[in-house]
Amino acid sequence: MGADLKHGAVHLPLFAIRYNLSACLQSTDEGNNLASNKARAYFALRGYHFDPDDITRLLGIEPTSVDASGARSPLDKPVISSWELSTETMTDNIDVYKMTDVIIKKIEPAKEKILQVIKSHNLSPRVGVILVLSTDKGATRPDVGFGARTIRFLADIGAFADVDCQFAEHI
């Protein structure tokens, strides 16, 4: 990381974030049937008192799920609405980098529209990954991270990155 002290600017290199989950996971129950890894990636817009159908119309992108609870809630009891575009849930060959890249490629052409709806509807944008990890010692552990394209897009729109890890139940 370099700093231009003369002008007070800090220049950050483009980079990828990666997590290796292998060290975090240990099986305590060998011999049982264990569920396999599962994952999905998503882009979501969340906020109070908005109708997700308005966002669909403004962006021209069909979401995979919406929650319009906030559109019907009274102002004194705010409820969050959401608009979400998600990948399918993957169970084999989980590649979080590829999954998030698929989402970004779908929404990137609408970046200016996304910025407009974030501002006009006071929305919180986020890219997330939901992982359900096997506790089987023999199961592969997916690398979890975001590539430079995803990080650049997140920065451009002021989005959060969420990674939700859960452990699979025995089957």
C-alpha positions in Angstrom: 0.0 0.0 0.0 1.5 3.3 -1.0 0.6 6.7 0.2 1.1 10.0 -1.6 1.8 12.2 1.4 2.2 15.3 -0.7 -1.5 15.2 -1.8 -2.8 13.1 1.2 -4.1 10.4 -1.1 -3.9 6.7 -0.3 -3.7 4.3 -3.3 -5.1 0.9 -2.6 -4.1 -2.0 -4.9 -6.9 -4.2 -6.3 -6.8 -7.5 -4.5 -8.9 -10.6 -3.7 -10.0 -11.7 -0.3 -9.7 -15.4 0.5 -10.5 -17.5 3.5 -9.6 -21.1 3.9 -12.0 -22.8 6.2 -10.2 -26.1 6.7 -8.5 -25.2 9.9 -11.9 -24.2 11.4 -13.6 -27.5 10.8 -13.1 -30.8 12.5 -15.4 -33.8 12.4 -16.3 -35.3 15.8 -18.5 -38.0 14.4 -16.7 -40.3 12.0 -18.8 -43.1 10.5 -22.1 -41.2 10.4 -23.6 -40.1 7.2 -22.8 -36.4 6.8 -24.3 -33.9 4.5 -22.2 -32.4 1.7 -21.2 -28.8 1.4 -23.8 -26.4 -0.1 -23.4 -22.7 -1.2 -25.1 -19.9 -2.9 -24.2 -16.3 -3.7 -26.5 -13.3 -3.9 -26.9 -9.6 -4.4 -29.5 -7.9 -2.3 -31.0 -4.5 -1.8 -32.6 -4.0 1.6 -34.4 -1.2 3.3 -37.5 0.2 5.0 -40.8 1.0 3.3 -40.1 0.2 -0.3 -41.8 -2.1 -2.8 -39.4 -4.5 -4.4 -41.6 -4.5 -7.6 -40.6 -0.9 -8.0 -36.9 -1.9 -7.9 -37.5 -4.7 -10.5 -39.2 -2.2 -12.8 -36.4 0.4 -12.4 -33.5 -2.0 -12.8 -35.0 -4.2 -15.5 -33.7 -7.2 -13.7 -35.9 -10.0 -12.5 -35.0 -11.0 -8.9 -34.9 -14.6 -7.6 -36.8 -13.5 -4.4 -38.4 -10.5 -2.8 -39.9 -9.6 0.5 -42.3 -6.7 0.4 -43.1 -6.7 4.2 -41.7 -3.1 4.5 -44.0 -1.8 1.8 -47.0 -2.5 3.9 -45.6 -1.6 7.4 -46.7 1.5 9.2 -44.1 4.3 9.5 -44.0 3.9 13.3 -43.1 0.2 13.1 -40.6 -0.1 10.2 -40.0 -3.5 8.6 -37.3 -4.3 6.1 -38.1 -5.2 2.5 -35.6 -6.9 0.3 -34.9 -7.5 -3.4 -32.5 -10.4 -4.1 -30.8 -11.9 -7.1 -29.2 -15.3 -6.2 -27.4 -18.1 -7.9 -28.7 -21.7 -7.6 -27.5 -23.6 -4.5 -24.4 -25.6 -5.5 -23.5 -28.9 -3.9 -20.5 -30.0 -5.9 -17.4 -28.1 -6.9 -18.2 -25.0 -5.0 -16.3 -22.0 -6.4 -17.3 -18.9 -4.5 -15.2 -16.7 -6.7 -17.1 -18.0 -9.8 -20.5 -17.7 -8.0 -20.1 -14.1 -7.0 -18.6 -13.3 -10.5 -21.8 -14.7 -12.1 -23.9 -12.4 -9.9 -21.8 -9.3 -10.6 -21.8 -9.9 -14.4 -25.7 -9.9 -14.3 -26.0 -6.7 -12.3 -22.9 -4.7 -13.6 -24.6 -3.4 -16.7 -27.3 -1.8 -14.4 -24.7 -0.2 -12.0 -25.9 3.4 -12.6 -29.5 2.4 -12.1 -28.5 0.5 -9.0 -26.8 3.6 -7.6 -30.0 5.6 -8.4 -32.4 3.3 -6.6 -30.0 3.0 -3.6 -30.1 6.8 -3.3 -33.8 7.3 -4.1 -35.1 4.5 -1.9 -32.4 4.7 0.8 -31.3 1.0 0.3 -28.4 -1.0 1.7 -26.7 -3.1 -1.0 -24.8 -6.2 -0.3 -23.2 -9.2 -2.0 -23.3 -12.3 0.1 -22.4 -16.0 0.3 -24.3 -18.6 2.3 -22.2 -21.7 3.0 -23.5 -24.9 4.7 -20.4 -26.8 5.4 -20.0 -30.6 5.9 -18.4 -31.7 9.2 -17.0 -34.7 7.4 -13.1 -34.7 7.7 -12.9 -36.1 4.2 -15.0 -33.4 2.6 -13.3 -30.7 0.6 -13.3 -27.2 2.0 -14.2 -24.5 -0.5 -12.0 -21.4 -0.7 -14.2 -18.4 0.2 -13.4 -15.0 -1.2 -14.1 -12.3 -3.7 -12.2 -11.5 -6.8 -11.0 -8.0 -7.9 -14.1 -7.5 -10.1 -16.5 -8.1 -7.3 -14.5 -6.0 -4.8 -14.4 -3.1 -7.3 -18.1 -3.3 -7.9 -18.8 -3.4 -4.1 -16.7 -0.3 -3.7 -18.3 1.5 -6.6 -21.8 1.1 -5.1 -20.9 1.2 -1.4 -22.0 -2.3 -0.8 -21.4 -4.7 2.1 -20.0 -8.2 1.8 -21.6 -10.9 3.9 -20.4 -14.5 4.4 -22.7 -16.7 6.4 -21.2 -20.0 7.5 -23.3 -22.8 8.9 -22.6 -26.4 9.7 -24.5 -29.2 8.0 -26.7 -31.5 10.1 -26.1 -35.2 10.1 -28.4 -37.0 7.6 
